[in-house]
């Protein structure tokens, strides 16, 4: 695990009130890769009869993991331009883990994929996103690069 990347990923996660509401946290990170997790709780249920986790929660995990994998590579937050989600099985009560990886990083756009697994290691959902790679806004401090980083800036 690379501490600087994990600290940066934690800043990306914690700057979002939605992520904080989800209880999302970063468990591992390196350039171009991030692992996020959320602890299951009743508010995540879509169907009380089936006790299934809402698909929007799974989509958010895919988007965040893919997005932050790109962000760790360019050193700043990036907006989602397109997102595709595939649901493979129902997510029943239990913690979830999402791993995002960069597929391609260009000068204007980056593509990343993510997979969400349950605590038994079963694939629950996967997806791919397209993200706009651009220079960070002036005055942004929450996403500053870690000291002595080997991240190459967006061009």
C-alpha positions in Angstrom: 0.0 0.0 0.0 1.3 3.5 -0.9 0.5 5.8 2.0 0.5 9.0 0.0 -2.0 7.6 -2.5 -4.2 6.3 0.2 -4.2 9.6 2.0 -5.1 11.3 -1.3 -7.9 8.8 -2.0 -9.2 9.4 1.6 -9.4 13.1 0.8 -11.3 12.4 -2.4 -13.7 10.2 -0.5 -14.3 12.4 2.5 -14.8 15.6 0.6 -18.2 14.3 -0.6 -21.1 14.4 1.9 -22.8 11.5 0.0 -19.7 9.3 0.4 -19.6 10.2 4.1 -23.3 9.3 4.5 -22.5 5.9 2.8 -19.7 5.4 5.2 -17.3 4.9 2.3 -13.6 4.5 3.1 -10.5 3.8 1.2 -8.7 0.6 2.2 -5.9 0.6 -0.4 -4.6 2.9 -3.1 -1.8 3.4 -5.6 -1.4 5.3 -8.8 -4.2 4.2 -11.1 -5.9 1.9 -8.6 -8.1 2.3 -5.5 -10.1 0.0 -3.2 -13.1 1.4 -1.4 -15.5 -0.2 1.1 -18.8 0.5 2.7 -20.3 -1.2 5.8 -23.8 -2.5 5.2 -26.7 -0.9 7.1 -30.4 -1.0 6.8 -30.7 2.4 5.0 -29.0 0.8 1.9 -32.0 -1.6 1.4 -34.1 -1.3 -1.8 -36.4 -4.2 -1.2 -37.3 -5.0 2.5 -38.8 -8.3 1.4 -35.6 -9.4 -0.3 -33.2 -7.4 1.9 -31.4 -6.3 -1.3 -29.0 -3.4 -1.5 -30.2 -0.6 -3.8 -28.7 -0.6 -7.2 -27.9 3.1 -6.9 -25.6 2.3 -4.0 -23.7 -0.2 -6.2 -23.6 2.3 -9.1 -22.2 4.9 -6.8 -19.5 2.5 -5.6 -18.5 1.7 -9.2 -18.4 5.4 -10.2 -16.4 6.4 -7.1 -13.8 3.6 -7.5 -13.3 4.3 -11.2 -13.3 8.0 -10.7 -10.8 8.0 -7.9 -8.5 5.6 -9.8 -8.3 8.3 -12.5 -8.0 11.1 -9.9 -5.1 9.4 -8.3 -3.3 9.3 -11.6 -3.9 13.0 -12.5 -3.7 14.4 -9.0 -7.2 16.1 -8.8 -10.9 15.3 -8.9 -12.4 14.5 -12.3 -16.0 14.7 -13.4 -17.9 11.7 -14.8 -18.8 12.0 -18.5 -20.4 8.6 -19.0 -21.0 5.5 -16.9 -22.1 2.0 -17.6 -23.1 -0.4 -14.8 -23.7 -4.2 -15.1 -25.5 -5.9 -12.2 -24.4 -9.6 -11.8 -26.3 -10.6 -8.6 -28.4 -9.3 -5.8 -26.4 -7.6 -3.0 -27.8 -9.0 0.2 -26.9 -7.6 3.7 -23.2 -7.4 4.2 -20.2 -5.1 3.6 -19.2 -4.3 0.0 -15.8 -3.6 -1.6 -15.1 -1.9 -4.9 -11.8 -1.9 -6.8 -11.3 0.7 -9.5 -8.5 0.6 -12.1 -7.4 2.9 -14.9 -7.8 1.4 -18.4 -6.7 4.3 -20.5 -5.5 7.8 -19.6 -5.4 10.4 -22.3 -4.8 14.2 -22.3 -8.6 15.0 -22.3 -10.3 11.8 -21.1 -9.6 8.8 -18.9 -11.4 5.5 -18.8 -11.5 3.3 -15.8 -13.4 0.2 -14.7 -14.5 -1.0 -11.3 -15.9 -4.2 -9.7 -18.0 -4.5 -6.6 -17.7 -7.7 -4.5 -19.5 -8.8 -1.4 -17.7 -10.2 1.7 -17.7 -13.7 0.2 -15.8 -12.4 -2.8 -18.8 -12.8 -5.2 -19.0 -10.2 -8.1 -22.1 -8.1 -7.5 -21.7 -5.3 -10.0 -19.1 -4.0 -12.4 -18.9 -1.0 -14.7 -16.8 1.4 -16.8 -16.7 5.1 -16.8 -15.4 7.9 -18.9 -13.9 10.9 -17.0 -12.9 14.4 -18.1 -9.2 15.0 -17.3 -8.7 18.7 -16.8 -6.6 21.0 -14.7 -7.8 21.6 -11.1 -9.6 24.8 -10.1 -7.4 27.4 -8.5 -7.7 27.4 -4.7 -8.5 23.7 -4.5 -6.7 22.3 -1.5 -8.5 19.1 -0.7 -7.1 17.3 -3.7 -3.5 18.6 -3.6 -0.8 16.2 -4.7 1.1 14.4 -1.9 4.6 15.5 -1.3 7.2 13.8 -3.5 4.6 12.2 -5.7 5.4 10.5 -9.0 2.0 11.4 -10.4 2.2 13.0 -13.7 0.0 16.1 -14.1 -2.8 16.3 -16.7 -1.7 17.9 -19.9 
